[in-house]
Amino acid sequence: MPTPASKRRIQWTALPDDLQLALAEQALGRAAETIAGQAESLAAEMEAGSLADEGGPDALRLLAAVIRATSGQPMDMQRH
């Protein structure tokens, strides 16, 4: 009995190079945005007093901006 299409596993190396590149770029972009978003959330928590603030919010926002700049994501430098 054949395996349903949704359960088939496709080998990464069997994908065309341009598709591998596109998928990898998309995954890296999503990962970068996740990290940048977490940095923004931590900065907001520090500003709200939930975490100790020792200059962290500005540093975290700088980290978020650097990640977004180097990954081609739009930068939002506004304070939350």
WOQUIPE-V556125 format. One record per residue. N is the residue number from 1. RES is the residue in one letter. PHI is phi in degrees with one decimal (none if undefined). OMEGA is omega in degrees with one decimal (NA if undefined). BURIAL is I if it has 24 or more other C-alpha atoms within 12 Angstrom, else O. Layout:
n | res | phi | omega | burial
N | RES | PHI | OMEGA | BURIAL
N | RES | PHI | OMEGA | BURIAL
This chain:
n | res | phi | omega | burial
1 | M | none | -178.2 | O
2 | P | -69.5 | 177.8 | O
3 | T | -76.0 | 177.4 | O
4 | P | -59.2 | -177.6 | O
5 | A | -55.5 | -177.8 | O
6 | S | -70.1 | -178.3 | O
7 | K | -104.1 | 178.8 | O
8 | R | -71.8 | 176.8 | O
9 | R | -102.8 | 178.3 | O
10 | I | -101.5 | 178.5 | O
11 | Q | -73.6 | -179.7 | O
12 | W | -53.3 | -176.8 | O
13 | T | -68.9 | 178.4 | O
14 | A | -83.0 | 179.3 | O
15 | L | -76.8 | 176.1 | O
16 | P | -61.6 | -177.6 | O
17 | D | -55.6 | -178.1 | O
18 | D | -66.6 | 176.1 | O
19 | L | -71.9 | 175.5 | O
20 | Q | -57.8 | -179.4 | O
21 | L | -63.5 | -179.8 | O
22 | A | -62.0 | 179.0 | O
23 | L | -65.0 | 179.5 | O
24 | A | -64.8 | 179.1 | O
25 | E | -62.8 | 178.5 | O
26 | Q | -64.0 | 179.7 | O
27 | A | -64.1 | 178.6 | O
28 | L | -66.1 | 176.9 | O
29 | G | -62.9 | 178.5 | O
30 | R | -66.4 | 178.6 | O
31 | A | -64.3 | 179.2 | O
32 | A | -61.9 | 179.7 | I
33 | E | -66.7 | 176.9 | I
34 | T | -62.9 | 179.7 | O
35 | I | -64.3 | 179.7 | I
36 | A | -62.6 | 178.3 | I
37 | G | -63.6 | 177.4 | I
38 | Q | -66.9 | 176.7 | O
39 | A | -62.9 | 177.3 | I
40 | E | -61.9 | 179.3 | I
41 | S | -63.7 | 177.5 | I
42 | L | -62.5 | 177.8 | I
43 | A | -60.5 | 179.2 | I
44 | A | -64.1 | 177.7 | I
45 | E | -62.7 | 178.0 | O
46 | M | -64.9 | 179.5 | O
47 | E | -65.5 | 179.2 | O
48 | A | -78.4 | 178.8 | O
49 | G | 91.8 | -179.9 | O
50 | S | -74.6 | 178.2 | O
51 | L | -127.0 | 178.9 | O
52 | A | -61.5 | -179.1 | O
53 | D | -106.4 | 175.8 | O
54 | E | -124.0 | -176.9 | O
55 | G | 88.4 | -174.8 | O
56 | G | -66.3 | -176.7 | O
57 | P | -57.0 | 179.1 | I
58 | D | -64.5 | 179.4 | I
59 | A | -65.8 | 178.9 | O
60 | L | -67.1 | 177.5 | I
61 | R | -67.9 | 175.1 | I
62 | L | -64.4 | 176.7 | I
63 | L | -58.1 | 179.5 | I
64 | A | -60.4 | -179.8 | I
65 | A | -65.7 | 179.3 | I
66 | V | -64.4 | 179.1 | O
67 | I | -60.8 | -179.6 | I
68 | R | -65.6 | -179.1 | I
69 | A | -65.8 | -177.3 | O
70 | T | -82.9 | 179.1 | O
71 | S | -106.7 | 178.7 | O
72 | G | 80.0 | 179.3 | O
73 | Q | -86.2 | 178.2 | I
74 | P | -66.3 | -179.5 | O
75 | M | -97.2 | 175.1 | O
76 | D | -126.1 | -175.2 | O
77 | M | -92.8 | -178.4 | O
78 | Q | -72.1 | 174.5 | O
79 | R | -77.4 | 179.6 | O
80 | H | -101.7 | NA | O
